[in-house]
Structure formats: C-alpha cells, structure tokens
Amino acid sequence: MADDPKPADGKPEGDGRGPRFREIPLRMVMPNLVTVLAICAGLTGVRLAFEQRIEMAVAMVLLAAFLDGVDGRVARALKATSKFGAEMDSLADIVNFGVAPGLVLYAFVLDQTGSPGWIAALLFAIACGLRLARFNVMAPPPEKANWRSGYFVGVPAPAGAMLVLLPAYLGFLGMELTPGFAWFACGFTILVAFLLVSRIPLWSGKNMGRVRSDLMLPLILVILLYVLLLVNYPWQAMSVTAIGYLVFIPLSWMSYRRREKEEAGSLDGG
C-alpha cells in the first residue's frame, strides 16, 4: 500500500494540534467591547422601563447612545477599524437608537393610547433601521461639492433617539401624564420617525476642522458649562437640547437652500 501523501513541510495533516488560530491584537478588541457595552446598556434600559424605573431607563438609553457614538472614535484612535466592527456597530445602532428608545417611551407613556402608541413605537424603530440602512449604502457622488458633505440627509439616528425621548424629559420635570399628553407623545414619536427617513439636509459640523485661537477658551467654557448643567439639571438640559434641535432643523434647511442658490448663481454667472 502506498504511503499517505504528506504536506510540503513534511508534517502530517493530522498532527493532533488542531487548527491554528490567527492572533488578534488586543487593541482590536476594545472598540467591539465598547459596542457590546452599549448594547447591554440599551437593553438594560428596556428592562428598567418595564420595571417602571423610568428615569434610570432613560439614563441607560442615553448612556448607550453615548457609548455607541464613542466606539467608532475609539476604533479610529487605536487604528482598530475592521469590517466585523462596522457590522457590529450597525446592529448596535438599531438596538440603541431605535428599539430601546421606542420601548422605553412606550412603557412610560405611549401605552396609555393603546394600539396607536405601539404603532408609533414600531414606526420609530423601523424608521431608525431604514435610516441606518440608507446611511450605510449611500456614497457621495464624485462631483459633490465640499460644502454638501457637511450636511446629513435626514435626522441622524443618535439625534432621533435624543429627540424622541422629549416627552419623557418633560414628564420628569413634572408634566402630568394625562391622556392628552400621551396622544401628544404618540404624534411626536411618529413625527420623529418621519424626520429620520426624510431628505431634510441638516448641518453636521463635519467641515469645522479648526477653531480660531481667540475662540478656543470661550468654547471650552461653553462646553464645560453644558456638561455641568447636564450633570446637575439633566432633564432640564435635555429638554432644552431637544427643543433647540427642533428649532435647528428648519434653520439648517434654509441655510442649505441658500447655499444651493448661491452656487447656482455663481455657475450661471460663470
């Protein structure tokens, strides 16, 4: 009987050592760990909501949104970006920005409206998923002007999660959870869902690469003031932030249209 063929290196295939695993640097694990922690925070927020610990639930959802926004920056800082991490981040976004806020708001106030409240929560979660899918497949055309890349298409998912919880912030500040307020929350949730999938241009601030030196210290003080207000008066600060963002949406749209007209006028004049 002929001898069994051996690999080129002279070692038999079944040497008993099992398959070899590729070693991965520890820094590659850190961004995925942050993503997993974000998912845990979001799902814990859902649990707390159904246990009627609503303030803690909203805080956990906001923490999940914060961690979800940090993981990408951690990956870039550590040079640990990967396709696996990108897919994991997309799944986490749906949970933290869509499912968790919708369920927390339903447990807090939307359930008073019955089926319409559940429909509103479902619409919000689905809209968040659709918005994230569109964001993942969208690629700016080569001829796109630089200033256009500084605008989002529709309300981004993290901002949507922050916005949709506005009824909860107001409830924590003492607003009574009357049937009228529940119907307002239901309509507001549907509005935010449509803002997520809309084509409204929203300034993102991506093109702000530098800050004038004379504005650096005032900017640091403003950021510090906001953080201190957020720590000491969380629901007042979040309410003002959400309302301010709602005011910002039409202003951003008008700014985009004005720049479009200026661009068209310069092309016609040229």
C-alpha positions in Angstrom: 0.0 0.0 0.0 1.4 3.4 -1.0 2.5 5.8 1.7 0.0 8.6 2.5 0.9 11.9 0.9 2.4 14.5 3.3 2.3 18.3 3.1 5.2 20.2 1.7 6.6 21.0 5.1 6.9 17.3 5.9 4.4 17.4 8.8 1.3 15.1 8.6 -2.1 16.8 8.4 -3.5 15.1 11.5 -0.7 16.1 13.9 -3.2 16.3 16.8 -2.6 20.0 17.5 -5.9 21.2 16.0 -6.5 24.2 13.7 -4.3 27.2 14.0 -5.9 30.5 15.1 -4.7 33.8 13.9 -3.6 36.1 16.7 -5.5 39.4 17.0 -4.0 42.4 18.8 -5.8 43.4 22.0 -6.4 46.9 20.7 -8.7 45.4 18.0 -11.0 44.1 20.8 -11.5 47.4 22.6 -13.9 49.1 20.1 -16.1 45.9 19.9 -16.1 45.8 23.7 -17.5 49.3 23.9 -20.1 48.4 21.3 -21.2 45.4 23.3 -21.4 47.5 26.5 -23.6 49.9 24.6 -26.0 47.1 23.6 -26.1 46.0 27.2 -26.9 49.5 28.4 -29.7 49.9 25.8 -31.3 46.5 26.7 -30.9 47.2 30.4 -32.8 50.5 29.8 -35.7 48.5 28.3 -35.8 46.2 31.3 -35.8 49.1 33.8 -38.6 50.8 31.8 -40.8 47.7 32.2 -40.0 47.7 35.9 -41.3 51.3 35.9 -37.8 52.7 36.9 -38.2 55.2 34.0 -35.6 57.8 34.9 -32.9 55.1 35.2 -34.2 53.6 32.0 -33.8 56.8 30.0 -30.4 57.4 31.6 -29.3 54.0 30.4 -30.6 54.6 26.9 -28.7 57.9 26.8 -25.6 56.1 28.1 -26.0 53.5 25.3 -26.3 56.3 22.7 -23.1 57.9 24.1 -21.1 54.6 24.0 -22.4 53.9 20.6 -21.1 57.2 19.4 -17.7 56.7 21.0 -16.9 53.2 19.7 -16.1 54.4 16.2 -13.8 57.1 17.5 -12.0 54.6 19.8 -11.5 52.3 16.8 -10.0 55.1 14.7 -7.8 56.4 17.6 -6.4 52.9 18.1 -6.3 52.1 14.4 -8.5 49.1 15.1 -11.2 49.6 12.4 -12.5 46.3 10.9 -15.4 45.1 8.8 -16.6 43.0 11.8 -16.6 46.1 14.0 -18.6 48.0 11.4 -21.2 45.3 11.1 -21.4 45.0 14.9 -21.8 48.8 15.2 -24.7 48.8 12.7 -26.6 46.2 14.7 -25.9 48.1 17.9 -27.2 51.3 16.4 -30.6 49.7 15.6 -30.9 48.5 19.2 -29.7 51.6 21.0 -31.2 54.3 18.7 -34.3 52.6 17.6 -35.6 49.7 19.7 -34.6 50.8 23.2 -35.9 54.5 23.0 -39.1 53.3 21.4 -39.8 50.6 24.0 -38.8 52.9 26.9 -41.2 55.6 25.7 -43.9 53.1 25.2 -43.6 51.8 28.7 -43.6 55.4 30.1 -46.5 57.0 28.3 -47.4 55.6 24.9 -49.1 52.5 26.4 -51.9 54.9 27.6 -53.1 55.3 24.0 -53.3 51.5 23.3 -52.5 50.2 19.9 -51.7 53.7 18.3 -48.9 54.1 20.9 -47.5 50.7 20.0 -47.7 51.5 16.3 -45.8 54.8 16.9 -43.1 52.9 18.8 -42.8 50.4 16.0 -42.7 53.1 13.3 -39.9 54.8 15.1 -37.8 51.6 15.5 -38.4 50.7 11.8 -37.6 54.2 10.6 -34.3 54.1 12.6 -33.4 50.9 10.9 -34.3 52.3 7.4 -32.3 55.4 8.1 -29.2 53.4 9.2 -29.5 51.1 6.1 -29.7 54.2 3.8 -26.7 55.8 5.5 -24.7 52.6 5.1 -25.3 52.3 1.4 -25.2 56.0 0.5 -21.9 57.2 -1.1 -21.4 60.8 -2.1 -21.1 61.3 -5.9 -17.6 62.3 -7.1 -18.8 65.7 -8.3 -20.4 66.6 -5.0 -19.3 70.0 -3.7 -17.3 70.1 -0.5 -19.9 72.1 1.4 -22.6 69.5 0.7 -20.6 66.8 2.5 -21.1 68.8 5.7 -24.8 68.0 5.8 -26.7 64.9 6.9 -29.6 63.6 4.9 -32.5 63.5 7.4 -32.1 63.5 11.2 -29.3 61.2 12.2 -30.2 58.2 14.4 -28.4 59.4 17.6 -30.3 62.7 17.4 -33.5 60.9 16.7 -33.1 58.9 19.9 -32.4 62.0 21.8 -35.4 63.8 20.3 -38.0 61.1 20.7 -37.4 61.0 24.4 -38.5 64.6 24.8 -41.9 63.6 26.3 -40.0 61.6 29.0 -37.9 64.6 29.8 -41.0 66.7 30.2 -42.7 64.1 32.3 -39.7 64.0 34.7 -40.0 67.8 35.1 -43.5 67.4 36.4 -45.8 67.4 33.4 -48.8 65.3 34.2 -49.2 62.1 32.1 -52.7 62.9 31.0 -54.4 61.1 28.0 -53.8 64.3 26.0 -50.1 64.3 26.8 -50.0 60.6 25.8 -51.5 61.4 22.4 -49.1 64.3 22.0 -46.2 61.8 22.7 -47.7 59.4 20.2 -47.9 62.1 17.4 -44.4 63.4 18.3 -42.9 59.9 18.0 -44.4 59.5 14.5 -43.1 62.9 13.6 -39.5 62.0 14.7 -39.8 58.7 12.7 -40.6 60.6 9.5 -37.7 63.1 10.3 -35.4 60.1 10.4 -36.2 58.9 6.9 -36.7 62.4 5.4 -34.4 64.1 2.9 -34.1 67.2 5.0 -30.5 68.5 4.9 -29.1 69.0 8.4 -25.7 70.7 9.1 -23.4 68.2 10.7 -20.4 70.3 11.6 -18.0 67.9 9.8 -16.3 70.7 7.9 -15.4 72.5 11.1 -11.8 71.3 11.3 -10.3 74.3 13.1 -11.3 76.9 15.6 -9.8 80.4 15.8 -7.4 80.8 18.7 -9.3 83.7 20.3 -12.4 81.5 20.5 -10.7 78.4 22.0 -11.1 79.4 25.7 -14.7 80.6 25.4 -15.6 77.4 23.5 -14.1 75.3 26.3 -16.1 77.2 28.9 -19.3 76.8 26.9 -18.7 73.0 26.6 -17.9 72.8 30.3 -21.0 74.8 31.3 -23.2 72.4 29.2 -21.6 69.4 30.9 -22.1 70.8 34.3 -25.8 71.7 33.5 -26.2 68.2 32.2 -24.9 66.7 35.4 -26.8 68.9 37.8 -30.0 69.5 35.8 -30.1 66.6 33.5 -33.8 66.7 32.4 -33.9 70.5 32.0 -30.7 70.4 29.9 -32.0 67.5 27.8 -35.3 69.3 27.2 -33.6 72.5 26.1 -31.3 70.4 23.9 -34.2 68.6 22.2 -36.2 71.7 21.7 -33.2 73.6 20.4 -32.5 70.8 17.9 -36.1 71.0 16.6 -35.6 74.7 16.0 -32.2 74.0 14.4 -33.9 71.7 11.7 -35.7 74.4 9.7 -32.7 76.8 10.1 -30.4 74.2 8.7 -32.7 73.5 5.8 -32.9 77.2 4.9 -29.1 77.5 5.1 -28.7 74.6 2.7 -31.2 76.1 0.2 -29.5 79.5 0.4 -26.1 77.9 -0.4 -27.6 76.0 -3.2 -29.0 79.2 -4.7 -25.6 80.9 -4.3 -23.9 78.0 -6.0 -26.4 78.0 -8.9 -26.0 81.8 -9.2 -22.2 81.6 -9.4 -22.4 78.9 -12.0 -24.8 80.9 -14.1 -22.6 84.0 -13.7 -19.5 82.0 -14.7 
